[in-house]
Amino acid sequence: MRVLIAGAGRAGLSVAVHLAKMGHDVTTVDRDESIANSAFERHGLVSLVGDATDAGLLQEAEVARADVVVAMLRRDADNLAVALLAQAGGAKRVMVRMRDPAYRSVYVRAGVDQILSEIDVFIGAMATAIEHPGVRHAMVLGAGESVAFELDVPVDSVIAGRTVSTIAGSASFPSSCVFAGVYRQDGRVEAPRGSSVVAGGATVLLVAARDELTEVIAFFLRREPASGGGNERR
């Protein structure tokens, strides 16, 4: 893809470098000449110096050929201007990094394809980690109603050794929970099938409604009774 990133600060440059390593054609625009020079000299990125809210500069950056324009400037007003100019210039898709939540409705009315809020993502992930110690990594989805997260299944968990279909078919399986993946020993994520077995000690990737997280985590972390006839396996 051809990606144009307006704003090559720490976050913008990190995104640009990552995309370039993945084989995408990336161009950055930044007012700071030293930043633009660094992006070119250190990372080999096509970098233009100037104001990304300048329609002429965006044309020079070939905005009309961009598959995606990402506005990551320091002010939402500037990001909004870049988004509108990119749309008018023929960019196929426009994304913005939102600083002030008050701009969300403005971005929506402007037809921005995707609005990303670092604060919402950080707070959501941090709050989830604080509230639920068993969660390894978490990412808030959508407007914050759902969370994707990784969870280690205890070796002695009630669900250990069962298939995905058996686990999901349990009467106590939380209604909002979705099995998104099971991590293999080499670190790759495997798309779970009904016959996939969730081994004790495995890491699973789950998606659930935020207000059901406690219930979901408790379901996966339940342990086998130490003794007696309370074994839940069937």
Residue frames as qw, qx, qy, qz and C-alpha x, y, z in Angstrom:
[[0.000, 0.886, 0.464, 0.000, 0.00, 0.00, 0.00],
 [0.320, 0.446, -0.054, 0.834, 0.95, 3.61, -0.46],
 [0.451, -0.721, -0.479, 0.219, 0.74, 5.30, 2.94],
 [0.212, 0.598, -0.083, 0.769, 1.13, 9.00, 3.64],
 [0.546, -0.566, -0.511, 0.347, 1.74, 9.94, 7.28],
 [0.054, 0.785, -0.002, 0.617, 1.33, 13.56, 8.35],
 [0.505, -0.745, 0.292, -0.322, 3.41, 14.04, 11.50],
 [0.812, 0.249, -0.491, 0.193, 6.66, 12.13, 11.98],
 [0.359, -0.682, 0.459, -0.441, 7.03, 12.53, 15.73],
 [0.228, -0.342, 0.896, -0.168, 7.87, 9.53, 17.89],
 [0.637, 0.239, 0.659, -0.320, 4.55, 7.77, 17.28],
 [0.645, 0.683, -0.016, -0.343, 4.25, 8.74, 13.62],
 [0.254, 0.666, -0.691, -0.121, 7.79, 7.70, 12.81],
 [0.379, -0.202, 0.884, -0.183, 7.38, 4.38, 14.65],
 [0.710, 0.431, 0.457, -0.318, 4.28, 3.60, 12.58],
 [0.520, 0.763, -0.274, -0.267, 6.07, 4.64, 9.38],
 [0.009, 0.563, -0.826, -0.029, 9.12, 2.48, 10.08],
 [0.541, 0.018, 0.807, -0.238, 6.97, -0.52, 10.94],
 [0.704, 0.580, 0.262, -0.315, 4.91, -0.19, 7.75],
 [0.372, 0.758, -0.495, -0.206, 8.04, 0.24, 5.63],
 [0.207, -0.389, 0.896, -0.057, 9.51, -2.94, 7.12],
 [0.617, 0.257, 0.696, -0.262, 6.30, -4.72, 6.17],
 [0.426, 0.151, 0.683, 0.574, 6.90, -3.72, 2.55],
 [0.198, 0.852, 0.481, -0.064, 4.58, -0.74, 2.22],
 [0.414, 0.431, 0.133, 0.791, 5.45, 2.44, 0.32],
 [0.354, -0.770, -0.431, 0.310, 5.55, 5.10, 3.05],
 [0.293, 0.528, 0.016, 0.797, 5.93, 8.88, 2.82],
 [0.380, -0.627, -0.496, 0.466, 6.12, 11.17, 5.85],
 [0.143, 0.717, 0.132, 0.670, 5.48, 14.90, 6.15],
 [0.542, -0.631, -0.378, 0.406, 6.69, 17.01, 9.07],
 [0.072, 0.989, 0.020, 0.131, 7.36, 20.69, 9.74],
 [0.508, -0.749, 0.390, 0.167, 10.61, 19.91, 11.56],
 [0.588, 0.670, -0.440, -0.108, 13.44, 19.59, 9.04],
 [0.074, -0.513, 0.833, -0.195, 15.63, 17.62, 11.47],
 [0.675, 0.039, 0.648, -0.352, 12.87, 15.06, 11.98],
 [0.787, 0.560, 0.026, -0.255, 12.29, 14.70, 8.25],
 [0.354, 0.700, -0.621, 0.008, 16.02, 14.36, 7.61],
 [0.335, -0.356, 0.830, -0.270, 16.31, 11.72, 10.33],
 [0.800, 0.239, 0.427, -0.347, 13.43, 9.73, 8.85],
 [0.725, 0.647, -0.207, -0.113, 15.24, 9.68, 5.52],
 [0.238, 0.688, -0.665, 0.165, 18.82, 9.20, 6.70],
 [0.323, -0.330, 0.813, -0.354, 18.18, 6.66, 9.45],
 [0.601, 0.189, 0.720, -0.291, 15.24, 4.76, 8.01],
 [0.193, -0.015, 0.739, 0.646, 15.27, 5.45, 4.28],
 [0.233, 0.662, 0.684, -0.198, 11.77, 6.91, 4.27],
 [0.206, 0.507, 0.353, 0.759, 10.58, 9.40, 1.68],
 [0.292, -0.638, -0.485, 0.522, 10.20, 12.52, 3.82],
 [0.196, 0.667, 0.263, 0.669, 8.92, 15.99, 2.97],
 [0.280, -0.267, -0.417, 0.822, 9.49, 19.09, 5.08],
 [0.156, -0.242, -0.245, -0.926, 6.54, 21.39, 5.49],
 [0.426, 0.049, 0.475, -0.768, 3.03, 21.94, 6.78],
 [0.111, 0.165, 0.960, 0.195, 0.79, 18.96, 6.05],
 [0.244, 0.673, 0.573, -0.399, -2.24, 21.27, 6.17],
 [0.139, 0.591, -0.338, -0.719, -0.91, 22.91, 3.00],
 [0.828, 0.407, 0.298, -0.244, -2.87, 21.53, 0.05],
 [0.513, 0.758, -0.392, -0.093, 0.07, 22.13, -2.27],
 [0.123, -0.546, 0.817, -0.141, 2.42, 20.09, -0.11],
 [0.699, 0.051, 0.659, -0.274, -0.04, 17.21, 0.03],
 [0.765, 0.614, 0.003, -0.196, -0.23, 17.27, -3.75],
 [0.254, 0.727, -0.637, 0.034, 3.57, 17.14, -3.86],
 [0.362, -0.306, 0.845, -0.248, 3.37, 14.11, -1.55],
 [0.351, 0.031, -0.795, -0.494, 1.05, 12.51, -4.15],
 [0.399, 0.031, 0.641, -0.655, -1.95, 12.34, -1.88],
 [0.716, 0.282, -0.146, -0.621, -4.11, 11.34, -4.85],
 [0.654, 0.283, -0.695, -0.093, -2.18, 8.05, -5.09],
 [0.114, -0.319, 0.777, -0.531, -2.35, 7.28, -1.37],
 [0.498, -0.282, -0.799, -0.187, -4.23, 4.21, -0.27],
 [0.522, -0.695, -0.460, 0.182, -4.21, 5.57, 3.27],
 [0.170, 0.621, -0.216, 0.734, -3.49, 9.00, 4.73],
 [0.619, -0.506, -0.528, 0.286, -2.80, 9.04, 8.47],
 [0.003, 0.790, -0.077, 0.608, -3.00, 12.38, 10.27],
 [0.753, -0.397, -0.398, 0.343, -0.85, 12.30, 13.42],
 [0.218, 0.576, -0.138, 0.775, -0.19, 15.98, 14.07],
 [0.238, -0.054, -0.657, 0.713, -0.16, 17.59, 17.50],
 [0.315, 0.199, 0.289, -0.882, -3.47, 19.46, 17.14],
 [0.429, 0.396, 0.808, -0.074, -6.84, 17.97, 16.26],
 [0.361, 0.803, 0.114, -0.460, -7.67, 21.06, 14.23],
 [0.106, 0.627, -0.645, -0.425, -4.64, 20.32, 12.04],
 [0.274, -0.020, 0.957, 0.091, -5.51, 16.63, 11.77],
 [0.451, 0.612, 0.567, -0.316, -9.01, 17.58, 10.70],
 [0.302, 0.792, -0.223, -0.482, -7.62, 19.88, 8.02],
 [0.057, -0.405, 0.859, 0.307, -5.32, 17.11, 6.73],
 [0.390, 0.243, 0.882, -0.102, -8.24, 14.68, 6.67],
 [0.450, 0.736, 0.331, -0.384, -10.45, 17.01, 4.66],
 [0.214, 0.749, -0.458, -0.428, -7.66, 17.92, 2.24],
 [0.212, -0.243, 0.929, 0.180, -6.75, 14.25, 1.80],
 [0.473, 0.450, 0.734, -0.185, -10.35, 13.38, 1.00],
 [0.400, 0.829, 0.061, -0.387, -10.59, 16.24, -1.46],
 [0.054, 0.695, -0.629, -0.344, -7.27, 15.22, -2.96],
 [0.781, 0.269, -0.444, -0.348, -8.42, 11.70, -3.76],
 [0.040, -0.358, 0.890, -0.280, -6.96, 9.56, -0.96],
 [0.541, -0.172, -0.758, -0.323, -8.76, 6.25, -0.71],
 [0.653, -0.563, -0.502, 0.068, -8.87, 6.12, 3.08],
 [0.066, 0.662, -0.287, 0.689, -8.21, 8.60, 5.89],
 [0.702, -0.449, -0.506, 0.222, -7.29, 7.90, 9.50],
 [0.005, -0.777, 0.217, -0.591, -6.59, 10.32, 12.35],
 [0.494, -0.158, -0.667, 0.534, -5.01, 10.19, 15.79],
 [0.293, -0.795, -0.302, -0.438, -7.48, 11.96, 18.04],
 [0.295, 0.226, -0.529, 0.763, -6.08, 14.06, 20.87],
 [0.278, 0.005, 0.410, -0.869, -9.25, 15.61, 22.28],
 [0.172, 0.311, 0.934, -0.021, -12.37, 13.38, 22.57],
 [0.280, 0.638, 0.313, -0.645, -14.49, 16.46, 21.86],
 [0.231, 0.498, -0.514, -0.659, -13.37, 16.13, 18.23],
 [0.328, 0.045, 0.940, 0.084, -14.79, 12.63, 17.78],
 [0.438, 0.646, 0.578, -0.236, -18.17, 13.79, 16.50],
 [0.226, 0.817, -0.220, -0.482, -16.45, 16.33, 14.24],
 [0.106, -0.393, 0.845, 0.346, -14.25, 13.64, 12.73],
 [0.394, 0.303, 0.866, -0.051, -17.29, 11.41, 12.24],
 [0.398, 0.788, 0.305, -0.357, -19.21, 14.17, 10.46],
 [0.122, 0.751, -0.471, -0.447, -16.15, 14.81, 8.31],
 [0.916, 0.320, -0.125, -0.206, -16.28, 11.21, 7.11],
 [0.003, -0.644, 0.760, -0.086, -12.95, 10.10, 8.60],
 [0.768, 0.072, -0.596, -0.225, -12.66, 6.34, 8.08],
 [0.780, -0.296, -0.490, 0.254, -10.98, 5.53, 11.37],
 [0.175, -0.830, 0.207, -0.487, -10.44, 7.52, 14.55],
 [0.782, -0.074, -0.513, 0.347, -7.74, 6.32, 16.94],
 [0.322, -0.852, 0.146, -0.385, -7.39, 7.64, 20.47],
 [0.516, 0.318, -0.683, 0.407, -4.14, 6.74, 22.21],
 [0.252, -0.316, 0.525, -0.749, -5.59, 7.87, 25.53],
 [0.836, -0.073, 0.038, -0.543, -8.65, 5.62, 25.20],
 [0.851, 0.227, -0.473, 0.027, -6.47, 2.66, 24.19],
 [0.319, 0.370, -0.659, 0.572, -3.95, 3.23, 26.99],
 [0.429, -0.274, 0.435, -0.743, -6.52, 3.81, 29.70],
 [0.890, 0.003, -0.115, -0.441, -8.58, 0.83, 28.59],
 [0.787, 0.243, -0.540, 0.172, -5.59, -1.52, 28.50],
 [0.166, 0.361, -0.625, 0.672, -4.13, -0.23, 31.76],
 [0.580, -0.243, 0.291, -0.721, -7.43, -0.35, 33.61],
 [0.923, 0.047, -0.274, -0.266, -8.05, -3.90, 32.38],
 [0.633, 0.287, -0.614, 0.374, -4.59, -5.00, 33.56],
 [0.094, -0.343, 0.542, -0.762, -5.12, -3.36, 36.95],
 [0.712, -0.144, 0.163, -0.668, -8.58, -4.80, 37.48],
 [0.984, 0.069, 0.036, -0.160, -7.75, -8.28, 36.19],
 [0.318, -0.706, 0.612, 0.158, -4.24, -9.54, 37.12],
 [0.745, 0.035, 0.655, 0.122, -4.68, -12.70, 35.05],
 [0.606, 0.777, 0.173, -0.004, -4.77, -10.73, 31.80],
 [0.698, -0.161, 0.238, 0.657, -1.45, -10.53, 29.96],
 [0.112, -0.082, 0.295, 0.945, -2.13, -8.06, 27.15],
 [0.239, 0.647, 0.684, -0.238, -5.36, -6.24, 26.39],
 [0.093, 0.017, 0.350, 0.932, -6.70, -3.96, 23.69],
 [0.336, 0.489, 0.502, -0.629, -9.95, -2.04, 23.86],
 [0.232, 0.239, 0.749, 0.573, -12.11, -2.43, 20.78],
 [0.025, -0.706, -0.585, -0.398, -14.65, -0.11, 19.19],
 [0.162, -0.756, 0.020, -0.634, -15.93, 2.54, 21.55],
 [0.061, -0.451, 0.695, -0.556, -14.66, 0.62, 24.57],
 [0.814, -0.185, 0.104, -0.541, -17.50, -1.86, 25.05],
 [0.997, 0.050, -0.060, 0.027, -15.34, -4.87, 24.13],
 [0.240, -0.786, 0.565, 0.069, -11.81, -6.00, 24.98],
 [0.889, 0.304, -0.339, 0.051, -9.44, -8.39, 23.21],
 [0.345, -0.751, 0.518, -0.220, -7.02, -9.96, 25.66],
 [0.617, 0.282, -0.730, 0.075, -4.58, -12.81, 26.27],
 [0.684, -0.513, 0.297, -0.425, -5.04, -15.18, 29.18],
 [0.226, 0.369, -0.898, 0.079, -2.88, -18.04, 30.46],
 [0.836, -0.254, -0.266, -0.407, -4.92, -21.16, 31.16],
 [0.428, -0.579, 0.645, -0.255, -3.75, -22.82, 34.41],
 [0.245, 0.253, -0.926, -0.133, -2.47, -26.37, 34.08],
 [0.005, -0.228, -0.929, 0.290, -5.15, -27.52, 36.51],
 [0.380, 0.136, -0.005, -0.915, -7.94, -25.44, 35.00],
 [0.634, 0.250, 0.640, -0.355, -11.30, -27.18, 34.61],
 [0.675, 0.671, 0.030, -0.305, -11.24, -26.43, 30.88],
 [0.046, -0.653, 0.716, 0.243, -7.67, -27.68, 30.32],
 [0.241, -0.105, 0.950, 0.170, -7.58, -30.56, 27.85],
 [0.471, 0.556, 0.626, -0.278, -11.02, -29.84, 26.45],
 [0.379, 0.342, 0.536, 0.672, -11.89, -28.92, 22.88],
 [0.049, 0.016, -0.013, -0.999, -13.02, -25.43, 21.92],
 [0.463, -0.288, -0.547, -0.635, -16.47, -26.72, 20.98],
 [0.571, -0.408, -0.689, 0.181, -16.87, -28.40, 24.37],
 [0.289, -0.240, -0.346, 0.860, -15.73, -25.28, 26.21],
 [0.176, -0.028, -0.184, -0.967, -17.94, -22.93, 24.20],
 [0.519, -0.301, -0.649, -0.467, -20.88, -25.32, 24.57],
 [0.307, -0.207, -0.748, 0.551, -20.73, -25.22, 28.35],
 [0.183, -0.789, -0.565, -0.157, -23.85, -23.82, 29.98],
 [0.410, -0.802, -0.141, 0.412, -21.69, -21.43, 32.03],
 [0.536, 0.110, 0.291, 0.785, -19.68, -20.14, 29.04],
 [0.024, 0.586, 0.206, -0.783, -20.13, -16.31, 29.03],
 [0.560, 0.661, 0.497, -0.041, -22.42, -15.23, 26.20],
 [0.254, 0.943, -0.115, -0.179, -20.24, -12.36, 24.94],
 [0.463, -0.584, 0.599, 0.294, -16.99, -14.36, 24.87],
 [0.798, 0.577, -0.116, -0.130, -15.40, -15.23, 21.53],
 [0.792, -0.297, 0.377, 0.378, -12.44, -17.58, 21.07],
 [0.377, 0.878, -0.177, -0.235, -10.12, -15.56, 18.81],
 [0.600, 0.581, -0.542, 0.098, -6.99, -17.70, 18.93],
 [0.878, -0.459, 0.105, 0.091, -4.76, -20.19, 20.72],
 [0.086, 0.849, -0.517, -0.071, -1.03, -19.52, 20.90],
 [0.950, 0.163, -0.244, 0.108, 1.26, -22.28, 19.69],
 [0.772, -0.486, 0.024, 0.410, 4.58, -23.09, 21.33],
 [0.571, 0.178, 0.210, 0.773, 6.43, -21.11, 18.63],
 [0.077, -0.388, -0.209, 0.894, 4.46, -17.99, 19.57],
 [0.170, -0.097, -0.546, -0.814, 2.17, -17.96, 16.56],
 [0.500, 0.143, 0.458, -0.721, -1.57, -17.61, 16.95],
 [0.007, -0.098, -0.933, -0.347, -3.66, -20.45, 15.59],
 [0.517, -0.134, -0.142, -0.833, -7.27, -19.85, 14.62],
 [0.346, -0.080, 0.860, -0.367, -9.24, -22.19, 16.89],
 [0.505, -0.066, -0.657, -0.556, -11.52, -24.82, 15.40],
 [0.771, -0.394, -0.009, -0.501, -14.15, -26.75, 17.25],
 [0.965, -0.068, -0.230, 0.107, -11.82, -29.72, 17.55],
 [0.346, 0.606, -0.446, 0.561, -8.86, -27.64, 18.79],
 [0.727, -0.471, -0.453, 0.211, -7.74, -28.72, 22.25],
 [0.080, -0.862, 0.220, -0.451, -6.90, -26.07, 24.83],
 [0.755, -0.011, -0.542, 0.370, -4.02, -27.53, 26.82],
 [0.535, -0.808, -0.162, 0.183, -3.27, -26.57, 30.39],
 [0.529, -0.479, 0.203, 0.671, -0.64, -23.84, 30.42],
 [0.403, 0.434, 0.504, 0.629, -1.68, -22.58, 26.96],
 [0.007, 0.379, 0.130, -0.916, -2.29, -18.92, 26.22],
 [0.274, 0.585, 0.734, 0.209, -5.61, -18.07, 24.61],
 [0.019, -0.012, 0.127, 0.992, -6.73, -14.93, 22.82],
 [0.018, 0.575, 0.809, -0.117, -10.26, -13.94, 23.73],
 [0.080, -0.269, -0.152, -0.948, -12.71, -11.15, 22.98],
 [0.241, -0.531, -0.792, 0.181, -15.46, -10.28, 25.43],
 [0.148, -0.844, -0.248, -0.452, -17.76, -7.49, 26.51],
 [0.207, 0.476, -0.490, 0.700, -16.00, -5.30, 29.01],
 [0.543, -0.409, 0.288, -0.675, -18.73, -5.69, 31.60],
 [0.976, -0.092, -0.059, -0.190, -18.34, -9.49, 31.40],
 [0.433, 0.621, -0.609, 0.237, -14.55, -9.62, 31.77],
 [0.351, -0.438, 0.689, -0.460, -14.65, -10.75, 35.40],
 [0.869, 0.069, 0.332, -0.360, -17.03, -13.58, 34.52],
 [0.800, 0.534, -0.271, -0.035, -14.99, -14.64, 31.47],
 [0.212, 0.623, -0.681, 0.322, -11.69, -14.68, 33.35],
 [0.554, -0.301, 0.626, -0.458, -13.21, -16.61, 36.25],
 [0.925, 0.235, 0.083, -0.287, -14.56, -19.21, 33.81],
 [0.735, 0.538, -0.392, 0.130, -11.15, -19.90, 32.27],
 [0.125, 0.568, -0.661, 0.474, -9.23, -19.80, 35.55],
 [0.824, -0.346, 0.160, -0.419, -11.47, -22.22, 37.48],
 [0.130, 0.488, -0.860, 0.070, -9.35, -25.02, 38.86],
 [0.699, -0.127, -0.683, -0.169, -10.04, -28.68, 39.37],
 [0.668, -0.658, 0.119, -0.326, -11.08, -29.51, 42.95],
 [0.015, -0.613, 0.774, -0.157, -8.18, -30.92, 44.93],
 [0.025, 0.018, -0.995, 0.092, -10.20, -33.98, 45.93],
 [0.414, 0.312, 0.593, -0.616, -13.69, -35.35, 46.34],
 [0.430, 0.410, 0.778, 0.203, -16.47, -35.85, 43.86],
 [0.180, 0.812, 0.204, -0.516, -16.65, -32.27, 42.64],
 [0.348, -0.184, 0.611, 0.687, -14.83, -32.91, 39.39],
 [0.447, 0.588, 0.157, -0.656, -16.59, -30.96, 36.66],
 [0.143, 0.360, -0.751, -0.535, -15.25, -32.95, 33.74],
 [0.797, 0.205, 0.350, -0.448, -17.68, -35.11, 31.85]]
